[in-house]
Amino acid sequence: MGVATGNPITNIERLLSKRSLGVQASGIRRIFDLAASLKDPIDLSIGQPDFPTPAPMKQAAIRAIEEDRNGYTVTQGIRELNDRVRALVQDDVGWGADSDDVSAIISSGTLGALNLAFLALLDEGDEVIVPDPFFVAYPHLVELLGGKAVRCETYPDFRMNTERVEPLITSRTKAVLVNSPSNPAGVVLTRDECADLLNLCREKGVILISDEIYDEFTYEDAREPGLTRAPSPARLPDSLENVLLVRGFGKTYGCTGWRMGFAAGHQRLINEMAKCQQYTFVCSPSIAQWGCLESFACDPAETVRRFQKRRDLVVERLGEVTEVARPGGAFFVFPEVPERLGLTGQQFCEQAIAKSVLTIPSGVFSSRDTHFRISYAVAEEKLQQGLDILVDMMKS
Ligand SMILES: Cc1ncc(COP(=O)(O)O)c(C=O)c1O
């Protein structure tokens, strides 16, 4: 047996996989390093809500611990929660009313569901079309799992439409990943845009993965008529075979650390994802599953109204000094650094840190470094202070 000798770090370096080494650590780190010395920064960088988890959910999770429901659960999630999710999917998008082919799996966060989807779908070199700008994990996750992330540029309006997606589809494309309302721009696709994407995916025989983690944070002007949610490709007729619906609990109910999400879709794909869950995550956290069962009795409407007011404030203030695509949902805006300043996104964000305001440069989520992301999931007073400073910087 060969025993490795010499410098242990060099040996570890030699052992690390090309896949892991090929993925760059998030560029957010530099921003946080710079911010570490600030005493009480105005933090507009955070991607999680500023409200507590509803009390009934917390109590249900505590009860689960105390009643010794701490063991593994079945792979697809406790029956009570999986049934509730399938009922939601049937009510909301109509899947399951006339077909037994619908299935759901409870996952470890929305990201857990995306992990399982890519594990189930991708062979080495298979392509997934992802938006650019993107949620920071998308391309890296695809590449860690052996796929190739093909970036779909959506500047300047951040709409991932068929005109932009179609030219990127090749014989290796397995999936198109769409995110509406989106992170980092908050853009919500229209029903027609969803229909066109679905038709394209159907025609090309690829899966449309719809990451709808912010679906509850959809503001009045962007909602599907008659609903409180964003348009979804899953809600269109005959979508089951071509759409994988992915949603989460963490953002809506302030419990991102519980790691709770779900995927729903055709049972053939969900069963394959369940097999992958068995050998990776095993199940999502048991106590969080019991906690999230209570979420169906909690109404986020008041929170969403509050966030809509913040969205209006941010768009109004920034509109005075720069280009900004009006977000229809989520809790982010993605303004451009005005060209006249002659700064990259990174340089602008570094200057903002010197004034105690934390935002994230677009280079973290995009091939371009021309914009920056503001999160308005913060107290109104802090948001006002931060906007005063940022608007002032962009005026000069
Ligand atoms: C668009 C998008 N998808 C997925 C995630 C990951 O969500 P979760 O914490 O439920 O895994 C995030 C988190 O910020 C996100 O913005």
Ligand as a Chemical Component Dictionary entry (heavy atoms), coordinates in Angstrom:
data_LIG
# 
_chem_comp.id                   LIG 
_chem_comp.type                 NON-POLYMER 
_chem_comp.pdbx_formal_charge   0 
_chem_comp.three_letter_code    LIG 
# 
loop_
_chem_comp_atom.comp_id 
_chem_comp_atom.atom_id 
_chem_comp_atom.alt_atom_id 
_chem_comp_atom.type_symbol 
_chem_comp_atom.charge 
_chem_comp_atom.model_Cartn_x 
_chem_comp_atom.model_Cartn_y 
_chem_comp_atom.model_Cartn_z 
_chem_comp_atom.pdbx_ordinal 
LIG C1 C1 C 0 -33.318 32.240 -6.937 1  
LIG C2 C2 C 0 -32.903 31.418 -5.768 2  
LIG N1 N1 N 0 -33.014 30.090 -5.835 3  
LIG C3 C3 C 0 -32.629 29.309 -4.812 4  
LIG C4 C4 C 0 -32.124 29.853 -3.644 5  
LIG C5 C5 C 0 -31.699 28.927 -2.540 6  
LIG O1 O1 O 0 -32.779 28.768 -1.680 7  
LIG P1 P1 P 0 -32.756 27.791 -0.437 8  
LIG O2 O2 O 0 -32.168 28.549 0.695  9  
LIG O3 O3 O 0 -34.212 27.433 -0.230 10 
LIG O4 O4 O 0 -31.953 26.625 -0.843 11 
LIG C6 C6 C 0 -32.003 31.231 -3.523 12 
LIG C7 C7 C 0 -31.442 31.826 -2.302 13 
LIG O5 O5 O 0 -31.110 32.982 -2.214 14 
LIG C8 C8 C 0 -32.399 32.045 -4.612 15 
LIG O6 O6 O 0 -32.286 33.385 -4.564 16 
# 
loop_
_chem_comp_bond.comp_id 
_chem_comp_bond.atom_id_1 
_chem_comp_bond.atom_id_2 
_chem_comp_bond.value_order 
_chem_comp_bond.pdbx_ordinal 
LIG C1 C2 SING 1  
LIG C2 N1 SING 2  
LIG C2 C8 DOUB 3  
LIG N1 C3 DOUB 4  
LIG C3 C4 SING 5  
LIG C4 C5 SING 6  
LIG C4 C6 DOUB 7  
LIG C5 O1 SING 8  
LIG O1 P1 SING 9  
LIG P1 O2 DOUB 10 
LIG P1 O3 SING 11 
LIG P1 O4 SING 12 
LIG C6 C7 SING 13 
LIG C6 C8 SING 14 
LIG C7 O5 DOUB 15 
LIG C8 O6 SING 16 
# 
